[in-house]
Amino acid sequence: MSKHKIFGLACALSLFGLGACNSTYEPGESIASSAAVYSFSVRSLSSALQGVDTVFFSVDLLGAKIFNADSLPYGTRVSGLIPKVTTLDGVSVCEFIVPRPGKADTIINMITHPQDSVDFSNGPVTLRIVSPDALVERKYSVSVNVHKIKSDSLEWALTARSPLPSSLQEATASGMAVSGGKMFCLSADASGAYSLAMSADPYTDTWTYVNADFSGLSLVPSSLRGGESTLYVLDANGRLYTSTDEGSSWNDSGRDYCEVFGELGGYPVGTGIDARGEYVLIDGATGSELSLPAGDFPVKGASAGVDYRFPLSTGSQMVILGGRTASGALSGSAWAYDGSSWLKLTGIKTLPAGLEDMALVAYTTFEEKEAWNADRYASLLAFGGKDAAGVPSSTVYVSRDFGMSWNKANDLLQMPEYFPACSGMSAAVMNHLTKADDPAAAMLQAFAPQSRATKPVTEWEVPYIYLCGGTTAEGPLNAYIWRGLINRLSFKPLI
């Protein structure tokens, strides 16, 4: 028995007037402990449910409820589980009252038929316990909780898709970035007009239009990048403009870039072309030009950089994926920058083919293991991009070893058929504070009567992936922001 269960049981029994579990029973004692359930578990004869006997069930003696706070995986069949109930020796009744929709309840006597299975698929089952002298009766509500949705599926509901936040009648280009805890969306139309929208919580689809001065500028919205307190964007000639007032005003940096990957250490990180016409790295802090690292380092077309922390690292790294090299070839590798030097991460397995204009995020993925446990991985997820023929990709790729190897993600992480294949999408991850009484949270998470937390969990942060814009094979702008998440990350925390 775990320490949590022992502690909870001891506390509950003390409230009933007992200091500890006491199997000595004196006939005539009318105390609740004489009809108490000390532990509960289930097992199955099905090979598909081997290990279910290790699932932890909470026994709430005060509330007369028995349940597994950590729900079983989506689709688990609970119609034929064999329960094991530990009670006081000699109880006169131990039976399950099993509901059957449209029919009379089934009663299963666990004293005479301890190996009979119970159908938990129609909701809570009643467990009736009567003390040895028949003076005390207690009824418990027993639930075997199963997730109502696929826990490890990356969901992109059509209802979670919203139109591009823009004041323009018809946007033809867009870019998205996060800075200072806010999301910014820059869009442009065919006439060269611009719109900049800002949101502190894009989950609520609440946007404010920034009164920005874009006069005289010819910006490339897809180049928008965000730093801690600075926004970066390139114009059509590669000139870098910056804003430190949430996009209201834009300042000429005096420096031309081919590509800005993002910001690290308060400075832009990217590539440029020197006086000889050679590609170089640009040191954002000093403006000096540095030689490119050897290998398939991308000079343009790489994903926007994401902040990512590696084991034993002293700080965040910037990671980029894919893009075109100085020779024009497509790269299938990931590279990392720690503020002083670049390192090629991919040494085990690159992408199956080089891609450019991919969207990259740092996220969390899971893998179901035996005994109903799931391993948790710090992961990199890559979306979209286009191949050498310019054909957009609809495949999602994942790396669970810090960018060293890349594989096609499993089916649960692939995009739905209604999500168009795109290249040039912007990507970001932002947390939304979810409350226990939020209707959206109630829809997403499987019902669990109570968590294992010592204090009630009333709110928790849920990380959502946002994908914005991009172009399809036909060419027009995909003028939407899509919101997705791995369902397991939305479930109410157990601790």
Secondary structure, DSSP 8 states (H G I E B T S, - for coil): --HHHHHHHHHHHHHTT-SS------TT---GGGG-EEEEEEE-SSGGGTTGGG---EEETTTTEEE-SS-B-TT---SSBEEEEEE-TT-SEEEEEEEETTEEEEEEETTT-TT--B--TTS-EEEEEE-TTS--EEEEEEE--B-SS-TT-EE--GGGEEE---SSSS--EEEEEEETTEEEEEEE-TTS-EEEEEES-GGGT--EE-----TT--B-GGG-EE-SS-EEEEBTT-EEEEESSTTSS-EEEEEE-SEEEEEETTEEEEEEE-TTS-EEEEETTT--EE---SSS--SBS----EEE--TT-SS-EEEEE--B-TTS-B---EEEE-SS-EEE--SSB--SS--BS-EEEEEEEEEE-GGG-EEEEEEEEEE--B-TT--B----EEESSTTSB-EE--GGGS--TTS---BS-EEEEEEEEEETT-HHHHHHS---S--S-SS---EEEEEEEEEE--B-TT-SB--EEEEEEEGGGGS----
